[in-house]
Amino acid sequence: MANPVRNVPISEILKNKTTFEDEPRKKSREDWRKAKELEEARKAGTAPAAVDEEGKDINPHIPQYISATPWYFGASGPTLKHQRPQPEKQREYSSLGEWYKRGVDASSVATKFRKGACENCGAMGHQKKDCFERPRKVGANFKGTNIAPDDFSQPNLSLSYDAKRDRWAGYDPTDHRAFVEEYQKIEACKRQMRAEKLNAEESDEQDSDKDEDKYVDEVDMPGTKVDSKQRITVRNLRIREDTAKYLRNLDSNSAYYDPKTRSMRDNPYAGTEKEVDYKGENFARFSGDTQKHATAQLFAWDAYEKGVDVHLLAEPTKLEMLKQEYDKKRDELKNEARGSVVDKYGGHEHLQTPDPSLLLAQTENYVEYSRSGKVIKGQEKQVIRSQYEEDVFPNNHKSVFGSYWRGGYWGYKCCHSFIKNSYCTGESGKQALESSQALQATPPASQINGESGTQLTGADRNTFNDFENDKQLASEHSSSNSSSDEDSRSKTERKSKSKKNKKKKKKQKEKLKKNKGNDEEVDSLKVALEKEDKSQREAEELLKMDERKRPYNSMFTAKEPTVEEIEAFQMKRPRENDPMANSSTTVYPFCCKVQSMASFRIINSKVVVSSVVNLKFHEHFRNLYHCKKMKKGLVLGVYEGEKNDVVLTPSAAKYNELVNGKLLENISFSAGPILKKSKTRVFWSMESGEYNCVAVVGLGKQNLGYNSLEEIDEGKENIRVAVAAGCSALDAVDIKSIEVDSMGDAEAAAEGAILSTWIFQEFKNRANKKKLPTVSLYGSEEEALWNAGKIKADAQNWVRLLADIPANFMTPTIFGETVSQVLIPQGVDVIVHDELWATKKKMGSFLSVSRGSSEPPKFVEIHYKGAEPTKAPIAFVGKGVTFDAGGISLKSAASMDEMRSDMAGAACVAGLIKAAAELKLEVNLVGLIPLTENLPSGTATKPGDIVTAMNGKTIIVDNTDAEGRLILADALSYAAEFKPQCTVDIATLTGAIKIALGNAATGVFTNSNELWELLRQSGSITGDRMWRMPLWQHYNNQITKPFKAADLNNFARVKGGTSCIAAGFLREFASSEAPWLHLDMAGVMGPTNDEISYLTSGMSGRPVRTLIQFVQNIASGKATCRR
């Protein structure tokens, strides 16, 4: 065993070091190769292991950075001695170290107390079992329950961050000074060594590698195996790679290290239109050669971990050559393994594939079919199954409807059935179809004899004669067999046979009678079909008549239908799922299984099959196909003329010319000289062209405008009402494609049409959902105005949808996600803040409302940037209580279900910004939506609690049902941080506003006359009227002066004026530097009761169109926000 060399301090070595001593330098290629070969031989066990300075064998598989590098100057070789505890390095006792015991409380703890005291905490007022002091030092038995003592927990010492870190790391303060002095000596020695060597190099000009050695070799420190230049670069790159590897294991939205630029990559689409589609802030997007670099980087990492010292950026050429060699070798081994498998098991024919480069020119999968539907060449494309009805195999079928085609019909491939709702019959169904087709080619004898129907041609008669001959041959064959059997029997058996023959003759007679009866059935079916055609013609004539002149109950009959009439109705009934609906002919395919003979009769050039002997018709094959065209309707408007006549709109006049004056003629005939306002007349088949049905609606007087008494634009409102009446009339008669006359204002027409045809049916079964009609403009002269009206109406319908969804499907979290999914693709920024963010913002008033619910509150922040960034935005604040039960001040159960729409203000803000983005208004908008639930629970806010709002004001919560003003208070305070040009808050705040105004108008409170006038004009244009309410200091005094415990009270202790008091409360939190509007929409948002004819049942979505018009006027420069 070698004697270890004494370790000498590094400072002494460096001072006594001379330039003549040998220093570790870079190895030559030959030395490096020999060292590598020796290392591999030691790992393989063919060479003796290296010995450390203690004489112990070194494990060759220990990583190089642990075993190969000398750790101490003066050591003769590598050693792992430093990893074992050194007795001479043990810490000595120090008073400072005794005090610094890593946070352990070393003070004495009292364990015994005076007599009568609690054994757990020492208090005299209670006993051990009643003690609640924690941690519990001793156990107890309380009411039969054993309470175990608590585990010891360290006290939280009041130390700084550095002290806690050092305590956790086990740092000894007594060693601090020694470390500092040692490292100072090392740095001084390094500086002295560099200076001496640089001076020596300046005098030696014969060195050919002077420049390279000056900065690389000669500066190397003892103990290094690479030069300084490479060591520093590789170290920094390794640090970056370790960071990149760590981040690569995180989610896909984490930062991405780009080896091409040697930096962490951020969002590459910042500030562009593609930023909306960018998933996350730092989602990795590969483009150009980045994918190639990333693949090479992964290969370099893998190679380095396996012992190959290579780096992508330090040695790119070496890495590329190594990767090419690796790929080549991998492909060779793969081909060799595949070849061995094929040689052993066979299958060479499966490897004869075309060149992969030819796949780039392939545009489609070539499949060639025969006339019968079989695949001749190619492979049949696999149909992707899905959850939709058309891709599911119904009624035990093994293929989808439409997988088989023959004779102009679609069917099922598994059984060749042409009936969509049929049950799969398999191979027997195919045989039955073939038999029925053969029988259909053979006419009955009655047709040949000319008894009834269409006479047969010569070819048909020959076919029937062949059929009769085959029948006779079959009967003769059966008789010959019977005669041979009779010869083999005894005489006694012949007697019984004669009796059987008599019975057969009787049966044949009975069958002949039945055949006659079947012929009569076919005749009765023919009569029923003719009767059904006649009844359909009569029904069409009655529908064309005016309903007032139509005979009473003329569409119905009290007579019970016969079996033939029912079958005729089923044959004539149109089918909605008819795949041949666009075909010009009507076909009745019958598929049957023939067990005996059948007779045929041709009726109206169609083959009707009637059973002669046990002919079985499958009931599911009686679904008959009829041609059915898509119905299309048109809504036209007419005015009341001054002479009590009808005045057509320009579009109606144009259509009247198209139908040669029939429109005006029908109007005069059905409605008299005039058609009153919002009254409708529906006319069918006025033309043989595009429109099956035309609805004419009355628009009232012509040239109507703003009515100062009603504060509404009557002309626009009449158009909305008239178009809604026309669309509803067409929808009632199952017209699902409607075109609408602009009637002088395409925007108002679009609003009336789209609002009236929308219904809330999100939670209905798919089978019970009503198909909504599609509405479009008749003509293209006012397409831009129509699109603007469509956007506004769609925004209101979206608000209605959000307000009508039940609270269990519209929580604060779901609302935030829904708004993000709709608005972000339109270029709108949406930020959903959580409860922690609100806590940091000190929104105590907002958070106090959410304490009673298990659903976490959210605060949605929406930014629409349509103008210059320097332009101040308009701030909109919406109340977002997704369900309001009243909290501890519980509401009555009578109308609590409507409280799901208490977030209608928030929905209006979202719908407003959605419409502004689609209209591309040149204005900046900020939407702030506090979202929460107001429910009672053990943690809910109690009446009398005091909370602190964001602006520092304290509030007494006397009524927890007045929660809307609490969440709006913090939202208004936060809105002031954006320095808006004006602030508008929208909320279903008080029920008193509904008592004051009903559902006719929205209550408005404002400190700006200019804003009020602009909002009033917007309401008169859209039909959603506004009414200004008082905002006097009198109402503020009722919530501030009577109370001394806090600055404000959320509920005044006076009767009346609740809406005005609530507005005065919000006024305390609105910014004093910008004008402010408060809209109390509790009266107009609730369920509609046919007060507005163009709004269907459910939540109304008002007054979002007025807010859109308000912002549109400001964006167009027609008005400004000022006091």
Sequence and secondary structure as in RCSB ss.txt:
>XXXX:A:sequence
MANPVRNVPISEILKNKTTFEDEPRKKSREDWRKAKELEEARKAGTAPAAVDEEGKDINPHIPQYISATPWYFGA
SGPTLKHQRPQPEKQREYSSLGEWYKRGVDASSVATKFRKGACENCGAMGHQKKDCFERPRKVGANFKGTNIAPD
DFSQPNLSLSYDAKRDRWAGYDPTDHRAFVEEYQKIEACKRQMRAEKLNAEESDEQDSDKDEDKYVDEVDMPGTK
VDSKQRITVRNLRIREDTAKYLRNLDSNSAYYDPKTRSMRDNPYAGTEKEVDYKGENFARFSGDTQKHATAQLFA
WDAYEKGVDVHLLAEPTKLEMLKQEYDKKRDELKNEARGSVVDKYGGHEHLQTPDPSLLLAQTENYVEYSRSGKV
IKGQEKQVIRSQYEEDVFPNNHKSVFGSYWRGGYWGYKCCHSFIKNSYCTGESGKQALESSQALQATPPASQING
ESGTQLTGADRNTFNDFENDKQLASEHSSSNSSSDEDSRSKTERKSKSKKNKKKKKKQKEKLKKNKGNDEEVDSL
KVALEKEDKSQREAEELLKMDERKRPYNSMFTAKEPTVEEIEAFQMKRPRENDPMANSSTTVYPFCCKVQSMASF
RIINSKVVVSSVVNLKFHEHFRNLYHCKKMKKGLVLGVYEGEKNDVVLTPSAAKYNELVNGKLLENISFSAGPIL
KKSKTRVFWSMESGEYNCVAVVGLGKQNLGYNSLEEIDEGKENIRVAVAAGCSALDAVDIKSIEVDSMGDAEAAA
EGAILSTWIFQEFKNRANKKKLPTVSLYGSEEEALWNAGKIKADAQNWVRLLADIPANFMTPTIFGETVSQVLIP
QGVDVIVHDELWATKKKMGSFLSVSRGSSEPPKFVEIHYKGAEPTKAPIAFVGKGVTFDAGGISLKSAASMDEMR
SDMAGAACVAGLIKAAAELKLEVNLVGLIPLTENLPSGTATKPGDIVTAMNGKTIIVDNTDAEGRLILADALSYA
AEFKPQCTVDIATLTGAIKIALGNAATGVFTNSNELWELLRQSGSITGDRMWRMPLWQHYNNQITKPFKAADLNN
FARVKGGTSCIAAGFLREFASSEAPWLHLDMAGVMGPTNDEISYLTSGMSGRPVRTLIQFVQNIASGKATCRR
>XXXX:A:secstr
         HHHHHHH  TTS       HHHHHHHHHHHHHHHHTSS   B TTS B  TTS HHHHTS  STT 
SS   GGGS  GGG     HHHHH STT   S       TTS TTT  SSS GGG   SS SS EEETTEEE   
          HHHHHHHHHT  GGGHHHHHHHHHHHHHHHHHHHHHHHHHHHH    TTHHHHHHTTTT  TT S
S HHHHHHHHHHHHHHHHHHHHHTS TTS EEETTTTEEE  TTTTSGGGTT  SSS     TTHHHHHHHHHHH
HHHHHTT    TTTSHHHHHHHHHHHHHHHHHHHHHHHHHHHHHH  GGGG    GGGGGG  S   EE TTS E
EES        SSGGGS  TT SS TTSEEETTEEE TTT    TT    HHHHHHHHHHHHHHHTS  HHHHTT
SSSS   HHHHHHHHHHHHHHHHHHHHHHHHHHHHHHTS HHHHHHHHHHHHHHHHHHHHHHHHHHHHHHHHHHH
HHHHHHHHHHHHHHHHHHHS TTTS TTTT   S   HHHHHHHHHHS  TT TTTT SS      EE SS EEE
EEETTEEEEEESSS EE GGGG          EEEEEEEE TTS EEE HHHHHHHHHTTTHHHHHHHHHHTT  
 TT EEEEE S SSS SEEEEEEEEESS  EETTTTEEHHHHHHHHHHHHHHHHHHHTT  EEEE  TT HHHHH
HHHHHHS    TTS TTT     EEEESSSTTHHHHHHHHHHHHHHHHHHHHHHS GGG  HHHHHHHHHHHHGG
GT EEEEE HHHHHHTT HHHHHHGGG SS  EEEEEEEE S TTS  EEEEE EEEEE  TTS   SSSGGGGG
GTTHHHHHHHHHHHHHHHHT SSEEEEEEEEEEE   TTS  TTEEEE TTS EEEES TT  HHHHHHHHHHHH
GGG  SEEEEEE   THHHHHHTTSEEEEEES HHHHHHHHHHHHHHS EEEE    HHHHHHHHTT SSSSEES
S SSSS HHHHHHHHHHTTS TTS EEEEE TTTSSB  SSSTTS SSB  TTHHHHHHHHHHHHTTS     
